[in-house]
Amino acid sequence: MTISINKGDSKTLVARHALALYLTANPDINLSPEQKLHAENLLAAKVPADQLIAGTKLEFNPDNILIAITAAQKLTPSQLAKYRAYLK
């Protein structure tokens, strides 16, 4: 999954784009906003800051995206509640 880097993109924004593309290509996967936030955080942590150069492309391994999704789906209700606070 290849994401184009634009000026001002952050690690989180790039991860969000990768997750959105993956979910669009896999409509059978449904995540709550809290689960998406968790998956984005996991993916963003894997993005090397020195690769966020405008005009370049960054490759996301679909397996890593699926691992982040699976982890997000395993969040407990109390963990989901903590993420909910960031969505307001």
C-alpha positions as CSV (number, residue, x, y, z in Angstrom):
1,M,0.0,0.0,0.0
2,T,1.7,3.1,-1.2
3,I,1.0,6.6,0.2
4,S,2.2,9.8,-1.4
5,I,3.8,12.2,1.1
6,N,2.6,15.8,0.9
7,K,4.1,18.9,2.5
8,G,3.1,19.1,6.2
9,D,2.1,15.4,6.4
10,S,2.7,13.9,9.9
11,K,3.3,10.3,10.8
12,T,-0.3,10.1,12.0
13,L,-1.8,11.6,8.9
14,V,0.1,9.2,6.6
15,A,-0.9,6.2,8.8
16,R,-4.5,7.4,8.7
17,H,-4.4,7.5,4.9
18,A,-2.9,4.0,4.8
19,L,-5.6,2.6,7.1
20,A,-8.4,4.3,5.2
21,L,-7.1,2.9,1.9
22,Y,-6.9,-0.6,3.4
23,L,-10.4,-0.3,4.9
24,T,-11.8,0.9,1.6
25,A,-10.3,-2.1,-0.2
26,N,-11.6,-4.4,2.5
27,P,-15.2,-3.2,3.2
28,D,-15.9,-6.3,5.3
29,I,-13.7,-4.9,8.1
30,N,-15.6,-2.4,10.3
31,L,-13.9,-0.4,13.0
32,S,-15.3,2.1,15.4
33,P,-13.7,5.5,15.5
34,E,-11.9,4.5,18.7
35,Q,-10.5,1.4,17.0
36,K,-9.4,3.4,14.0
37,L,-7.5,5.8,16.3
38,H,-5.7,2.9,18.0
39,A,-4.8,1.3,14.7
40,E,-3.5,4.7,13.4
41,N,-1.4,5.1,16.4
42,L,0.2,1.7,16.0
43,L,0.9,2.3,12.3
44,A,2.2,5.9,12.9
45,A,4.8,4.4,15.4
46,K,6.3,2.4,12.5
47,V,6.7,5.4,10.2
48,P,10.3,6.7,10.2
49,A,10.2,10.5,10.5
50,D,13.1,10.8,8.1
51,Q,10.9,9.3,5.4
52,L,8.3,12.1,5.5
53,I,9.6,14.0,2.6
54,A,7.1,15.8,0.4
55,G,6.9,14.4,-3.1
56,T,8.1,10.9,-2.1
57,K,6.1,7.8,-1.5
58,L,5.9,5.6,1.6
59,E,5.1,1.9,1.4
60,F,2.9,0.3,4.1
61,N,3.0,-3.5,4.5
62,P,-0.6,-4.7,4.4
63,D,0.3,-7.3,7.0
64,N,1.3,-4.6,9.4
65,I,-2.0,-2.8,8.7
66,L,-3.9,-6.0,9.4
67,I,-1.9,-6.5,12.7
68,A,-2.9,-3.0,13.8
69,I,-6.5,-3.7,12.9
70,T,-6.5,-7.0,14.8
71,A,-5.0,-5.3,17.8
72,A,-7.7,-2.6,17.6
73,Q,-10.5,-5.1,17.5
74,K,-9.2,-6.7,20.7
75,L,-9.5,-3.5,22.7
76,T,-11.5,-3.8,25.9
77,P,-14.5,-1.5,26.6
78,S,-12.4,0.4,29.1
79,Q,-9.6,0.9,26.6
80,L,-12.1,2.0,24.0
81,A,-13.5,4.6,26.5
82,K,-10.0,6.1,26.9
83,Y,-9.7,6.6,23.1
84,R,-13.2,8.0,23.0
85,A,-11.9,11.0,25.1
86,Y,-9.6,11.9,22.3
87,L,-12.3,11.9,19.7
88,K,-14.4,14.8,21.2
